[in-house]
Amino acid sequence: MLCDYVEEEIKKKERIVAINDEFVALVPYWAVWPFESLVLPRHHVSHIAKLNDKQRTDLASILKVLLTKYDNLFESSFPYSGGIHQLPFHASPEDEEINHMHIHYLPPLLRSATVKKFMVGFELLSNAQRDLTPENAAQKLASLSDVLYHQKK
């Protein structure tokens, strides 16, 4: 499913934040967290240990680009939560085809460096509230420089 999703997002170009030969960083259409993003391989890879040298280099590159854009978003370094979803190392060979490695990033800032958002109560257990569309979040992130803001000063 994620293989098809990556292809569709690349065609539409509505929610892409950064892209290179092997990976794409995007704001998924189902994003409920402000500036939530996914980093996905452009070709099927089940887990990080399966990456070749080019893929590892391109993963490092796109992570640097995405995280620099996050720092430039509100001209402030800030923490974020991130996690990798991949095939468990002890999974069966049949599971390899259905698991598509991807990385989630969830920064806690909403509209500025001082406005934080934490999912709690109603949002956490029932219905997430979002005041920013995935398309708007992707457009804001994509338009930012890949050079750290404080290096320009």
C-alpha positions in Angstrom: 0.0 0.0 0.0 2.8 2.5 0.9 4.6 1.7 -2.4 1.4 2.8 -4.3 1.0 5.8 -2.0 4.5 7.1 -2.6 4.0 6.9 -6.4 0.7 8.8 -6.1 2.2 11.5 -3.9 5.1 12.0 -6.4 2.6 12.4 -9.2 0.4 14.8 -7.4 3.2 17.0 -5.9 0.8 18.5 -3.3 2.3 17.3 -0.1 6.0 16.7 -0.9 8.5 18.5 1.4 11.7 17.1 -0.1 12.7 14.4 -2.6 15.8 12.7 -3.9 16.6 9.6 -5.9 15.8 7.1 -3.2 13.5 8.9 -0.6 10.6 11.3 -0.3 9.7 13.4 2.7 6.0 14.4 2.7 3.1 15.4 4.9 0.6 12.5 4.6 -2.9 13.3 3.7 -4.0 11.7 7.0 -1.7 13.9 9.1 -3.4 15.0 12.4 -0.3 16.5 14.0 0.9 20.0 12.9 3.7 19.6 10.5 3.7 15.8 10.8 5.8 14.2 8.1 6.8 10.8 6.7 10.0 9.8 5.1 9.5 6.9 2.7 11.7 5.0 0.3 10.7 5.5 -3.3 11.2 1.8 -3.9 10.1 -1.0 -1.7 12.4 -1.6 1.3 11.2 -3.6 4.2 13.8 -2.5 6.9 16.7 -0.3 7.4 19.2 -3.2 7.3 18.2 -3.8 3.7 19.4 -0.4 2.5 22.3 -0.3 0.1 25.0 2.4 0.2 23.2 4.8 -2.1 20.0 4.4 -0.2 21.8 5.0 3.2 23.4 8.1 1.8 20.1 9.4 0.4 18.3 8.7 3.6 20.9 10.7 5.6 20.6 13.5 3.1 16.8 13.7 3.1 16.7 13.5 6.9 19.2 16.5 7.1 17.0 18.5 4.7 13.8 17.7 6.5 15.2 18.4 10.0 16.8 21.7 8.8 13.5 22.7 7.4 11.9 22.0 10.8 14.5 24.2 12.5 13.9 27.0 9.9 10.1 26.7 10.3 10.0 29.1 13.3 13.7 30.1 13.2 14.3 28.0 16.3 15.7 24.6 17.0 13.1 22.5 18.7 12.6 18.8 19.7 10.4 16.4 17.8 9.3 12.9 18.2 10.2 10.4 15.5 10.0 6.7 14.9 10.8 4.1 12.3 8.3 1.5 11.2 10.0 -1.5 9.6 9.8 -5.3 9.3 10.7 -7.0 12.5 14.0 -8.8 12.2 12.4 -12.2 13.1 9.5 -11.9 10.6 8.8 -14.5 8.0 10.0 -14.0 4.4 6.4 -13.6 3.3 6.1 -10.5 5.5 8.9 -8.8 3.6 6.7 -7.9 0.7 4.0 -6.3 2.7 6.2 -4.2 5.1 7.4 -0.9 3.7 9.9 0.9 5.9 9.0 4.5 6.8 9.9 7.1 9.4 7.4 9.4 11.2 8.3 12.9 12.5 5.9 14.7 14.9 7.2 18.2 16.0 5.4 19.8 18.9 5.2 23.4 17.6 2.0 24.7 16.2 2.1 28.3 15.0 5.3 29.7 16.4 8.3 28.8 18.5 6.2 29.5 21.6 3.0 27.7 20.8 3.3 24.0 21.5 0.8 21.3 20.8 0.6 18.1 22.7 -2.0 15.4 21.9 -4.0 14.8 25.1 -7.4 13.8 26.2 -10.0 14.0 23.5 -7.4 14.1 20.7 -5.4 11.2 22.0 -8.3 8.9 22.6 -11.0 10.0 20.3 -10.8 12.5 17.5 -7.7 14.4 16.6 -8.2 18.1 15.9 -6.2 19.7 13.2 -6.1 23.4 12.3 -3.6 23.0 9.4 -4.2 21.0 6.3 -1.5 18.5 5.2 -1.2 20.5 1.9 -0.5 23.8 3.8 2.0 22.2 6.1 3.9 20.6 3.2 3.9 23.9 1.3 5.3 25.8 4.2 8.0 23.2 4.9 8.9 22.7 1.2 9.4 26.5 0.7 12.0 26.7 3.5 15.7 26.8 2.8 17.8 23.7 3.4 20.4 25.9 5.0 20.1 26.4 8.8 18.8 29.9 9.6 21.4 30.7 12.2 24.2 30.0 9.7 22.9 32.8 7.4 23.2 35.4 10.2 
